[in-house]
Each structure stands twice: as structure tokens, then as C-alpha cells.
Amino acid sequence: MSFVAEPLLTQLTPLIYKSSVGLVFTGLLGALMWPFRKARSEWTALKDSVAATREELVQQRENHLTHIEMYGKQQTELLTKACEALDGVRLDLKEQTGYLRASITPVRRTLRKK
């Protein structure tokens, strides 16, 4: 039995060495590539979050523009009416201030000489 197993063992020995060296190199290569894979996955996650944020901002801008378009004309009309009303108040206040200034006599102050 030893006679039959010995030639088989000598034939398998180079195959075992080659496979073990291949496994070691595969393990080393995997260990060296791990940081790059991790960085790539983080980069992909960052790009996805930026894209999601951009989509949300575009949606908010579209909603805001739609809102302005819907209520813009109405708000412009209301602001025009408010400005017209306030313009009349401003003129009335100017006239009232003029009357009050006319009725007040200025107080004279004498300067002391030192």
C-alpha cells in the first residue's frame, strides 16, 4: 500500500503547493482591495444622496413656482390696493404734520457767554 500511495502523493504535492500559493495570493489581493471597495461604496452612497437632495430641491422649486403662479396675480392686486390706501394715509399724515408744525411757536434759547 505504501508503494501505491507514494507515487500519488508525489504527483499531488506540486498541485497542493500551487493551490495553496494561489489561495494566499487571492487572500492578500482581497485584503489590499478592501479599502478601495469600501471607498467606492462610500462614493456611490454620497453621489446617490446628492442626487436625491437635488431631486428634492427641484421638486420644492417647482412647487414654489406653481404657488407663485397661482397666487401671484391675486397678491399683486391686493398689494396695489394696499399701496393706494397707504398713499392716501401718507398724504393725510403729511397735511396733519404741517398743521401741527404751524401751530407751534419755536422756543428761543439764549446762549450763555463764557
C-alpha positions in Angstrom: 0.0 0.0 0.0 2.8 2.3 0.7 4.1 1.6 -2.8 0.8 2.9 -4.4 0.3 5.9 -2.2 3.8 7.3 -2.6 3.6 8.0 -6.3 0.2 9.5 -5.9 1.5 11.8 -3.1 4.4 12.9 -5.3 2.0 13.7 -8.1 -0.3 15.7 -5.8 2.4 17.7 -3.9 3.0 20.3 -6.7 -0.7 20.7 -7.1 -1.2 21.3 -3.4 1.7 23.9 -3.4 0.2 25.7 -6.4 -3.3 25.8 -5.0 -2.1 27.0 -1.5 0.1 29.7 -3.1 -2.9 30.8 -5.2 -5.2 30.9 -2.2 -2.6 33.0 -0.3 -2.3 35.5 -3.2 -6.1 35.7 -3.5 -6.3 36.5 0.2 -3.7 39.1 0.0 -5.2 40.7 -3.1 -8.6 40.7 -1.4 -7.1 42.4 1.7 -5.4 45.0 -0.4 -8.5 45.7 -2.4 -10.9 46.1 0.6 -10.1 49.8 1.2 -10.7 50.6 -2.4 -14.0 48.8 -2.5 -15.1 50.5 0.7 -14.1 53.9 -0.7 -16.0 53.2 -3.9 -19.2 52.2 -2.0 -19.0 55.3 0.1 -18.5 57.4 -3.0 -21.5 55.8 -4.6 -23.6 56.4 -1.5 -22.5 60.1 -1.4 -23.4 60.5 -5.1 -26.8 59.0 -4.5 -27.5 61.3 -1.6 -26.5 64.3 -3.6 -28.8 63.2 -6.4 -31.7 62.7 -4.0 -31.1 66.1 -2.5 -31.0 67.7 -5.9 -34.3 66.0 -6.9 -35.9 67.2 -3.7 -34.8 70.8 -4.3 -36.1 70.7 -7.9 -39.4 69.5 -6.6 -39.6 72.2 -4.0 -38.7 74.9 -6.6 -41.4 73.6 -8.9 -44.0 73.6 -6.1 -42.9 77.2 -5.1 -43.2 78.4 -8.7 -46.6 76.8 -9.1 -47.7 78.5 -5.9 -46.4 81.9 -7.1 -48.1 81.4 -10.4 -51.4 80.5 -8.8 -51.5 83.3 -6.2 -49.2 85.9 -7.9 -51.9 87.9 -9.8 -54.2 88.0 -6.8 -51.4 89.1 -4.5 -50.4 91.8 -7.0 -53.9 93.2 -7.0 -54.1 93.2 -3.2 -50.7 94.9 -2.9 -51.8 97.5 -5.4 -54.9 98.3 -3.3 -52.9 98.4 -0.1 -50.4 100.8 -1.7 -53.2 103.1 -2.9 -54.8 103.1 0.6 -51.4 103.8 2.3 -50.6 106.6 -0.2 -53.8 108.4 0.9 -52.8 107.9 4.6 -49.3 109.2 3.8 -50.7 112.4 2.3 -53.2 112.9 5.2 -50.3 112.5 7.7 -48.2 115.0 5.8 -51.0 117.5 5.9 -51.6 116.9 9.6 -48.0 117.3 10.4 -47.9 120.6 8.6 -50.9 121.9 10.6 -49.2 120.8 13.9 -45.9 122.5 13.0 -47.6 125.7 12.0 -49.4 126.0 15.4 -46.3 125.5 17.5 -44.2 128.6 18.2 -40.5 127.9 18.3 -38.8 128.2 21.7 -35.8 130.6 21.7 -32.8 129.7 23.7 -30.2 132.1 24.6 -26.7 131.1 24.6 -24.5 131.9 27.6 -21.3 133.6 27.1 -18.4 132.2 29.0 
